[in-house]
Every structure is written in structure tokens, then in C-alpha cells.
Amino acid sequence: MNNKNNLAYVEEQTNNQNPPTHAPSHWHAFLTMGFANTRRGVALKTCEHKGPLYVQKPFYPEGYDRAHIYLLHPPGGLVSGDNLTIKSNQQADTKVLITTPGAGRVYKARADKSLQHQVVTLNVGENSQLEWLPQETLLYPEAQTKLDTHIHLAEGAQFIGWEVTCFGLTASAQPFHKGQVSQCIQIKQNQRLVLKERLLINDSNRQLLTSATGLRQHTVNGFMVAGPFSDKNNHSTEPAALIEQLRQASTKYDQHGITGISFVSGFIVIRLLGPDSEQAKFAFTQYWQLIRPALLGVQVCKPRIWAT
């Protein structure tokens, strides 16, 4: 074997022993939306995105003064290393409803346990209204995720929002026996923190999934918030009659799970535990039908995408 052939043979053997490695795929994607009033109503004036995050288009089933927005994430979920950033900026006197066409997913992390991170920032301008009504989030066993939602309300702004989180894949008998989730939802009103809800599940406190002080063996955790409810002097006023209606409605759901309704810093807060995401979404939709007219002054109009 001559030197040239001998060198080629050595290189071939080396490559076979040490195959080239490729960095695992991941997405660093963002979507930034800007809403403003125009002569034709509320318009999506700006929409910047990178990666697989899109807006289908604004819909106006309630008229042009209130836009319905569907967020699209074609991959359908977060894998290790994914970093998704969603931001909504509303100018004054705009009315927007944002939802998603299907459930979000956080898949099993890779062996390196790199973070799967989603950050949602909702800036609601003066005298504006925002409804943030995404479908549920499914946490696969061994996910490693951080889910942050930040709501900033200007003077006179109003907000209704919910988050429904499913721990494990109940239908496939795959509990959330491994993995970590850090979930934070916070509301600032005129740059002042008024409400913060945080949930952390990891190997050091996994008993919270089953303990009486935690999820009590329920696999679905729901959080809904609406407000602020204020009088003309901008002092928080508890809507006692509305809260009583919500508590009466919750008795139907409590046959399957547990609901707690409270009034905190001018906001109605609803916490829900249950065995099924569809039941949780149904319950939240019923509460929404009561809250929306009282807070926003309009009847419920379900996004068409929910029926598909």
C-alpha cells in the first residue's frame, strides 16, 4: 500500500471510530405584535417574528373594535434548548382577544436537560382590554421547562386570562414522575406589582403532586384571573354578587375537581384542580361567560377556532 492509500485508510478508520457530531436542533423564536386603533377599528399594525411563531390573521366576529388573534406554533411544542418569546403591545383604547388553535406541549428533555423556556409579555395600554385565553399546556414526563407570563396594565386597562397546565399524559398512563417545571404569572398595574402566582415542581418537592397541600393527586392545574374591578375613585371594589355567581357555578365542576375563588388586589382569582383538561377548560369558559359582561361590558363570543 503506497503512502497516499495508507493515509486514506487511516483517515477512514478514524472517521469510523469518531463519527462527526451535530448540535441538536432547537428554536430561538419570537413574535412581537402591535395593536392600534384606526378608522376601521383595531388593527394589527406591526407583526415581527423569527422562527416558527405566526399570527394567522386578525378576525372580527364581534365587529372591528375587537380583534381575535390566533397564535400559531407549527412545531406544536418545546424541545430541549427551545426559547420562545411572545409579546403583545396594545396602544390606548384597543380591545384584543388572543388564543391558540390547540394545546401547547413541552416534550421530554434530552439527556443534557437543557431548558425549554417560554416567555409571554402582555402590555395593555390605557383604557384597553385584553383577553388571554390559550389552550392547555401538556407537560410530558421528564420535561425541563420554565413558563413565564408577565402582564403590564396601564391606567384603566382591563384583563381576563387563564392558564391550564397538565402534568404528565394521563390518557397514556404516563405521570409526571420525572422532570421540572417552573411557572410564574404576574400582573403589574401602573408598574406596581399587584399579583404574582408561582408554581415549582422538581425532584425535591415532587410530593406536591399528591399531597393535601399541593395538587392532591390531580393532574390538571388551572389559574384564571380577571380585573381590576374598581369604583370611580379607582379603589378596589369587591364584586360580591359576581363572586357568589361564580361560586354557585363552581359547584358543578367540584364534582370532578376542586375550585377556589378569591378577590385579591382588585382581581378575581380562580384556582382549579382536576383530572381532565377538557373539564377544566369547560369550567373556565363558564366562569368567563359570567365575568366578561360584568368586567368588559360585552357578552361572550367564543373564538371560532375552538369549534374545529
N, C-alpha and C positions, 0 to 999 in steps of 0.2 A: 504494500500500500504506500503510495507516494505521500509526501508531506501535505499536499493540498487535500487529498482524500482523507488522510488521517485527521486533519484539522476539522473537516466537515463532520467526520464520525464523532469526534469528541463533542462538538457543539450540539449534535443531535441528541447524544446521550444526556448532556447537561440539561437541555430543554425538557427532555422526558422526565428527568428526576425533579426538576423545579419548574413546573408549568407556570406561565405568566398569571399573575393575579390581577383582578379587576376590582375597582372600587364598587361597592354595592350601590345600586341606583337609589336615589331619593329625590324629593322635590322640595325646593325652596320657592314657594309660590305665594303671590299676594294679589289681593283685589281691593281697590280703593274706589268707592262710589261717592259721587257728589250730587246732592239733590237741591233744586232751587225752584221757586215759583216763577212761572212765565204767564203770558197772556192766555195760554192754552191749558194752564194748570200746572201740577207738579211734574217736573221733568228730571230725568237722569242726565244732568248736564255734563258730568265727567265720569269716565269709567276707565281706569287704568288697571291692567293686570299683567302678571307674569306667571307662566306655568298654567296648570290645569284648574283654573278658577275663572268662572264666567258668570255673566248675567244673561239669561235667555232674552228677555226684553221686558220693559215695564208693561203691566196690564192695568186696566182701569175698569174693573167690574162695578165700582161704586161711583164712577164719574171721574173727571180729570183732576179733581182736587185731592185725590188719594191714590197713590201708586202702589200696586202689588208687585213685589220683586221676588223672582225665583233664583236662588243661588245654585249654580251647577258645579259639581266637582266630579268630572268624568272618572277618575280612578276609584271613587267610591269610598276611600278610606285612607288612613295614615299608616305608613310603614316606617321602619326604623330610619331615623335621620330626617324624616319629613318635617317641614316647618311651614305652616300655613298661616297667613296673616290676612284677616278680613277687616276692612274699615269702612264705615258709613259716616259721611259728613252731611248733615242737613242744615241748610240755611234757615232763616226765620220763617215761621208760618208755613211749614211744609208738613205733609201727612204721608207716612210711608208704612207699609206692611212688608216685612221680609220673612220668607220661609224657604224651605228646601223641598225638592221633589221626593226625596226618600231618606232613609236612615243613613246617618254617618257611621263609619266603622273605624275602630282602632285595632289593627291586626296584631297578631303575635309578634313581639320584637325579635330581632336577630340575637345571636349569642352574645354580641357585644353590648346589648341592652341600651343602644343609643336612643335618645329621647324622640318621642313623637309629640310634637308641640303644635297647638293651635291657639292663636290669639285673635280675639274678636274685640274691636273697639267701635263703640257706637256713640257718635257725637250728635246730640239732638239740640237744634238751635232754639232760639227764643220762640215761645208760643207754638212750638212744633209738637207733633205726635209721632211716636214710633211704636210699632208692634213687632217684636222679635219672636217668631214662632217656628223655630226649626223642628224637624222631625227628630226622633230619638237618636242617641248615640250608643252604639254597641261596643262594649269593651271586650275584646277577645282575651281568653286566658293568656297570661304572660305578656300582655301589653305593658309598655313603659311610657306613660303619657302625662302631659301637662295641658290642661284645658283652662284657658283664662278668658273671661268676658268682662270688659270694662265699659260701663255706661256713664256718659257725661251729659247731664241735663242742664241746659241754660235756664234762665228765668222764664217761668211759665210753661216749660216743656213737660210733656206727659209721656209715660212709658208703660207698656204691658209686655212682659216677656216670660218665657219659660225655658227650662232645660229638663229633658228626660234622659236619664242615664241608666243603661242596662249592664249589670255586672255578670259577665260570662254569657254563654249561649245556652239558655235554659232548654230550648227545644231539642238541642243536641246533647243534653246532659253533660255540658262542659262548664263547670263552675269556675269562678274567678279565684282559683286556688293559688295561683302564682301571678306575679306582676305588680305594677304600681300605678296608681292614678292620683294626681293632684289636681283638684278642680276648684276654681275660685271665681266667684261672681261678685262684683262690687259696683255700687252706684255712687256717683258724686253729683251733688246738686249745687250749682254755682261754685264749683271747685271745692266743695266741702264734702268729705266722706260721710254718707248717711247710712249706708248699709253694706255689709260685707258678709258673704257666705263662703265658707271654705270646707272642703272635704279632702282628706288624705287617707288613702288605703295603701298599705305596703306590708312587707313581711313582719314588721314589728308590731302591727296593730290589726292584723287580719281578722282577729276575733270580732271586730266591729261589724263584720258582715252578718254575724249570727247573734251577737249579744243583745240584751234587752235595752242597752243604752246606745245601740247602733242601728243597723238595718233590720234586726230581728228576723233573720233568715229570709228576708225579702230580697229579690234580685233587681228590683227597679226602684230607683230613687228619683223623685221629681221635685222641682223647685219652681214656683211661679211667683211673680211679683208685679204689682200694679200701683201706680200713683204718680205724683203725690196727690193726696186728697187734702185740699186747703180751703179755708174760707177767704173772704175778700181781703182780710188783713194779712193773708199769707201765713196764718198759723195753722198747724196741722189739726184737722177736724176728723175724728173717727167716724166713718160712715157706718154707724151701728146697724141700721136696717139692712144694708147690703151684706155686712158680715154675717148677720143672722140668716139671710137667704142662702149664703154660701155654705154655712154650717148645716142647714137643712138639706141642701143638695148633696153634701158630702156623705150623709148617712147612707145613700145608695151605694157609693163606692166603698164605704167602710166594711161592706160585707166581704170584700175581697182584699182590702188593704187597710192602711191607716192614713188619715188626713189630719193635719193640724193647721189651723187658720189663726193668724195673729195680725196685730197692727203695730208697725214699727216705724218710727220717724216719718209718719205721714204716708206710709206704704202698706198696702195689704200684702201679706206674705203667706203663701200656701206651701206647705211641705207635705210630700206624699210618699208613702212606701207601698209597694205592691208586688205581685208576682208576674205581671204581664204589662208590656209596654202599650199595647193597644187599649187596654182598660185605662191605663194612666192618661193616655192622650185623649180618650173619650171624656174622662173626668175633667181634665183641664179645659177641654172645649166647652163643657157645660158651665164651668166657672167663668170662662171668657164671655159666654153669652150673657151672663149677669153683670160682669164688670164693665164690659165695653160701653153699653149705653150710659151707665152711671158715671163713668170717668170721661169718655171721649164724646158722648152725646150722639152716637150713631149705633144702629143695630148691627148685629154680626153679619158678615159676608165672608163665608168660607172661601179660601183660595181654591180655584178650580183644580189645581194640581193635586189636591188632597183626594179627589174622587177618582184619580187614574191609577 
